[in-house]
Amino acid sequence: MAPIHLGERVVVSQGAHLCTGSHDYSSATFPLFARPITIGADAWICTEAFVGPGVQIGEGAVIGARSVAMRSQPAWMVCAGNPCKPIKPRKRS
């Protein structure tokens, strides 16, 4: 529905869902919308994580298994949960 931009060396693990479209539930006509997803270089989207429309995942970020990222997440952070939030810095190697 909308572009998905993957930086170099991005890992998207099994069962992860990158969803660029949804519906505006606040409107009586429930219109469809689409927004691009951008995942920075060296990021890892772990098993069964969900990344929603318009979300940007920063360079080197880790989105933990089964996390739900409906908002953008910062670079070089380990992020997890529902809703997904930064937990701790990720060391650069």
C-alpha positions as CSV (number, residue, x, y, z in Angstrom):
1,M,0.0,0.0,0.0
2,A,2.9,2.4,0.8
3,P,6.7,2.0,0.4
4,I,8.8,0.2,3.0
5,H,12.4,1.5,3.1
6,L,15.0,-0.9,4.5
7,G,18.5,0.3,5.3
8,E,21.6,-1.8,4.8
9,R,22.0,-4.9,6.9
10,V,18.4,-4.7,8.3
11,V,17.1,-8.0,9.7
12,V,13.4,-8.7,9.6
13,S,12.8,-12.0,11.5
14,Q,10.2,-14.7,10.9
15,G,6.6,-13.7,11.4
16,A,7.3,-10.0,11.7
17,H,4.5,-7.8,10.2
18,L,5.3,-4.5,8.5
19,C,1.9,-2.9,8.0
20,T,1.7,0.3,6.0
21,G,-2.1,0.7,5.9
22,S,-5.1,0.9,8.2
23,H,-8.5,2.6,8.5
24,D,-9.5,5.9,10.2
25,Y,-11.9,4.6,12.8
26,S,-12.8,8.2,13.9
27,S,-14.6,8.8,10.5
28,A,-18.1,7.5,9.8
29,T,-16.8,6.3,6.3
30,F,-13.9,4.4,7.8
31,P,-11.5,5.4,5.0
32,L,-8.4,3.5,4.2
33,F,-5.0,5.3,4.6
34,A,-1.4,4.3,3.8
35,R,1.9,5.6,5.2
36,P,5.4,4.5,4.5
37,I,7.6,2.6,7.0
38,T,11.3,3.3,7.3
39,I,13.8,1.0,9.0
40,G,17.3,2.4,9.5
41,A,20.6,0.5,8.7
42,D,21.6,-2.3,11.2
43,A,18.2,-2.4,12.8
44,W,16.6,-5.8,13.8
45,I,12.9,-6.4,13.8
46,C,12.5,-9.5,15.9
47,T,10.2,-12.5,15.6
48,E,6.5,-11.7,15.3
49,A,7.0,-7.9,15.9
50,F,4.4,-5.5,14.4
51,V,5.4,-2.2,12.9
52,G,2.5,0.1,12.0
53,P,1.9,2.7,9.3
54,G,4.2,5.7,9.2
55,V,6.6,4.3,11.8
56,Q,10.3,5.0,11.6
57,I,12.7,2.6,13.3
58,G,16.1,4.3,14.0
59,E,19.4,3.0,12.8
60,G,20.7,0.1,14.9
61,A,17.4,-0.2,16.9
62,V,16.1,-3.6,18.1
63,I,12.4,-4.1,18.2
64,G,11.8,-7.0,20.5
65,A,9.9,-10.2,19.8
66,R,6.1,-9.7,19.6
67,S,6.4,-6.0,20.3
68,V,3.9,-3.6,18.8
69,A,5.6,-0.4,17.4
70,M,2.8,2.1,16.5
71,R,5.1,5.1,17.1
72,S,8.6,5.7,15.8
73,Q,11.5,4.3,17.9
74,P,15.0,5.9,18.4
75,A,18.3,4.8,17.0
76,W,20.6,2.4,18.8
77,M,18.0,1.5,21.5
78,V,16.6,-1.9,22.4
79,C,12.8,-1.3,22.3
80,A,10.1,-3.8,23.4
81,G,6.5,-4.2,24.6
82,N,3.0,-3.3,23.7
83,P,3.2,-0.4,23.2
84,C,6.8,-0.6,22.1
85,K,9.1,1.6,24.2
86,P,12.9,2.1,24.5
87,I,14.3,-0.1,27.2
88,K,18.1,0.3,27.1
89,P,20.9,1.4,24.7
90,R,22.2,-1.0,22.2
91,K,26.0,-1.2,22.1
92,R,27.6,-0.5,18.7
93,S,30.1,-3.1,17.7
